[in-house]
Amino acid sequence: MVTAPVFNVIPGSAVSDCIESNRSSVFEAIESTYRLHASGDTVNPDSYFLLYPDNPSARIIALPAHLGGRVQKSGIKWISSFPQNRASNLARASAVLILNDAETGYPIACMEASVISATRTAASAALAAEHMAAKPFEGTLSIVGTGIIARTTVEWLMFRNWKFDEVNLFDLNRDEAERFAKWLGDSYGLKTNIKTQLDDTLREGSLIIFTTTAPAPYACDEASFAHNPTVLHLSLRDIGENIVLGSQNIADDVEHCMKAKTSLHLAEMSTGNRDFVTGTLVDVMDGKVELSNSTPRIFSPFGLGVLDLAVGNIVLEQSSESNGMVAFPDFFAHAVRWE
Ligand SMILES: NC(=O)c1ccc[n+]([C@@H]2O[C@H](COP(=O)([O-])OP(=O)(O)OC[C@H]3O[C@@H](n4cnc5c(N)ncnc54)[C@H](O)[C@@H]3O)[C@@H](O)[C@H]2O)c1
């Protein structure tokens, strides 16, 4: 007799354990998913933004996607951003990921996804840094916006064996930078400097990470980028159009990045073209575009739902009831059409 699939719920603790014990597979999955996306074996429609007219800094985004290749799963990440949560020490972002079986369309899992989202963002940033930074890398890491994505990105850089002379931290909220400095010292023994000026932070960074919640560009001083750093522009709306136009720009997916008033989108709107985009990360990985150390190199990832699916699929494959997954065999109790 035909039966509907089992539905599984995976809590955050199980998700974190799975990712922690499968870091190499996660990193490989990020790289292979980018390649699959470039080859056309994915479906990654536009993200859908739920915005609140009376609370403009808050939003919830839906990212539907389908991942082909070996994985063959569809799904959707539903991720909220409420920056005011920070005031009560609650994470800004919260999320779930639903995975669907691609053959029957049935949902087969619902899992905590703020960790999945941070993981795919940070692992892809580490992948981009490896392909875009001058080699051998020397110098200081500068972080602008010392929250959860910055912390996760540092974890992935350290997992990939990056070495930094020092780490500069800049955050509008000094308490955040101080907490981050303590964590960096306790976890990695790294020497940190908490900066009070953005320009100093940028000028001293060979690798710069932007992970703020800024709604519009403010990093516009060309002198701060004159040393041609590698920049991971994860928060997408920090860097001024003048800097974008004077840099080599690498996107995860060019079409997706030209939306929602990202710095790349603003540059496109003002110039009327995309000539300032050098290529995608896969173009860089495949040697199709050549990067120069005589301009800044900026990675702008819009964030692809297919990456969430790739990480979520590893979590589902590696989870079991012994690590906290809860299976609901009768979730689709009325799936059989006629008894
Ligand atoms: N591109 C992607 O795929 C992707 C994925 C996930 C998150 N993000 C983005 O990354 C950003 C950071 O996320 P998070 O979870 O770490 O947020 P978070 O709230 O944990 O931390 C953000 C930090 O930035 C600081 N900040 C805000 N504006 C600033 C400014 N102008 N200058 C300096 N510091 C500033 C805040 O005080 C806070 O400490 C968000 O904008 C989020 O949307 C991007």
The ligand as an SDF file (V2000), in Angstrom:
LIG
                    3D

 44 48  0  0  0  0  0  0  0  0999 V2000
   24.1560   38.0310    1.9640 N   0  0  0  0  0  0  0  0  0  0  0  0
   23.6350   37.0470    2.6410 C   0  0  0  0  0  0  0  0  0  0  0  0
   23.4400   35.9470    2.1420 O   0  0  0  0  0  0  0  0  0  0  0  0
   23.2730   37.2310    4.0830 C   0  0  0  0  0  0  0  0  0  0  0  0
   22.8560   36.1500    4.8490 C   0  0  0  0  0  0  0  0  0  0  0  0
   22.5740   36.3330    6.1910 C   0  0  0  0  0  0  0  0  0  0  0  0
   22.6540   37.6180    6.7390 C   0  0  0  0  0  0  0  0  0  0  0  0
   23.0300   38.6580    5.9340 N   0  0  0  0  0  0  0  0  0  0  0  0
   23.0880   40.0150    6.4680 C   0  0  0  0  0  0  0  0  0  0  0  0
   24.1740   40.1190    7.3760 O   0  0  0  0  0  0  0  0  0  0  0  0
   23.9180   41.2210    8.2420 C   0  0  0  0  0  0  0  0  0  0  0  0
   24.3580   40.8850    9.6610 C   0  0  0  0  0  0  0  0  0  0  0  0
   23.5440   39.8590   10.1920 O   0  0  0  0  0  0  0  0  0  0  0  0
   23.7150   39.4020   11.7360 P   0  0  0  0  0  0  0  0  0  0  0  0
   22.7960   38.2660   11.9330 O   0  0  0  0  0  0  0  0  0  0  0  0
   25.1440   39.2870   12.0520 O   0  0  0  0  0  0  0  0  0  0  0  0
   23.1010   40.6680   12.4580 O   0  0  0  0  0  0  0  0  0  0  0  0
   23.2670   41.0870   13.9860 P   0  0  0  0  0  0  0  0  0  0  0  0
   22.0630   41.8770   14.3030 O   0  0  0  0  0  0  0  0  0  0  0  0
   23.6270   39.9060   14.8200 O   0  0  0  0  0  0  0  0  0  0  0  0
   24.5510   42.0530   13.9720 O   0  0  0  0  0  0  0  0  0  0  0  0
   24.6300   43.2390   13.2140 C   0  0  0  0  0  0  0  0  0  0  0  0
   25.6050   44.1520   13.9120 C   0  0  0  0  0  0  0  0  0  0  0  0
   25.8480   45.2820   13.0610 O   0  0  0  0  0  0  0  0  0  0  0  0
   25.9090   46.4530   13.8760 C   0  0  0  0  0  0  0  0  0  0  0  0
   25.6470   47.6030   12.9980 N   0  0  0  0  0  0  0  0  0  0  0  0
   24.4670   47.9740   12.4400 C   0  0  0  0  0  0  0  0  0  0  0  0
   24.6750   49.0430   11.6190 N   0  0  0  0  0  0  0  0  0  0  0  0
   26.0050   49.3240   11.6700 C   0  0  0  0  0  0  0  0  0  0  0  0
   26.8340   50.2770   11.0160 C   0  0  0  0  0  0  0  0  0  0  0  0
   26.3450   51.1660   10.1510 N   0  0  0  0  0  0  0  0  0  0  0  0
   28.1690   50.2640   11.2810 N   0  0  0  0  0  0  0  0  0  0  0  0
   28.6950   49.3620   12.1710 C   0  0  0  0  0  0  0  0  0  0  0  0
   27.9510   48.4330   12.8120 N   0  0  0  0  0  0  0  0  0  0  0  0
   26.6250   48.4020   12.5470 C   0  0  0  0  0  0  0  0  0  0  0  0
   24.8760   46.2150   14.9590 C   0  0  0  0  0  0  0  0  0  0  0  0
   25.1130   47.0090   16.0960 O   0  0  0  0  0  0  0  0  0  0  0  0
   25.0850   44.7160   15.2510 C   0  0  0  0  0  0  0  0  0  0  0  0
   26.0520   44.4800   16.2540 O   0  0  0  0  0  0  0  0  0  0  0  0
   22.4340   41.5510    8.0880 C   0  0  0  0  0  0  0  0  0  0  0  0
   22.3000   42.7370    7.3050 O   0  0  0  0  0  0  0  0  0  0  0  0
   21.8920   40.3810    7.3150 C   0  0  0  0  0  0  0  0  0  0  0  0
   20.7800   40.7270    6.5110 O   0  0  0  0  0  0  0  0  0  0  0  0
   23.3450   38.5040    4.6390 C   0  0  0  0  0  0  0  0  0  0  0  0
  1  2  1  0
  2  3  2  0
  2  4  1  0
  4  5  1  0
  4 44  2  0
  5  6  2  0
  6  7  1  0
  7  8  2  0
  8  9  1  0
  8 44  1  0
  9 10  1  0
  9 42  1  0
 10 11  1  0
 11 12  1  0
 11 40  1  0
 12 13  1  0
 13 14  1  0
 14 15  2  0
 14 16  1  0
 14 17  1  0
 17 18  1  0
 18 19  2  0
 18 20  1  0
 18 21  1  0
 21 22  1  0
 22 23  1  0
 23 24  1  0
 23 38  1  0
 24 25  1  0
 25 26  1  0
 25 36  1  0
 26 27  1  0
 26 35  1  0
 27 28  2  0
 28 29  1  0
 29 30  1  0
 29 35  2  0
 30 31  1  0
 30 32  2  0
 32 33  1  0
 33 34  2  0
 34 35  1  0
 36 37  1  0
 36 38  1  0
 38 39  1  0
 40 41  1  0
 40 42  1  0
 42 43  1  0
M  CHG  2   8   1  16  -1
M  END
$$$$
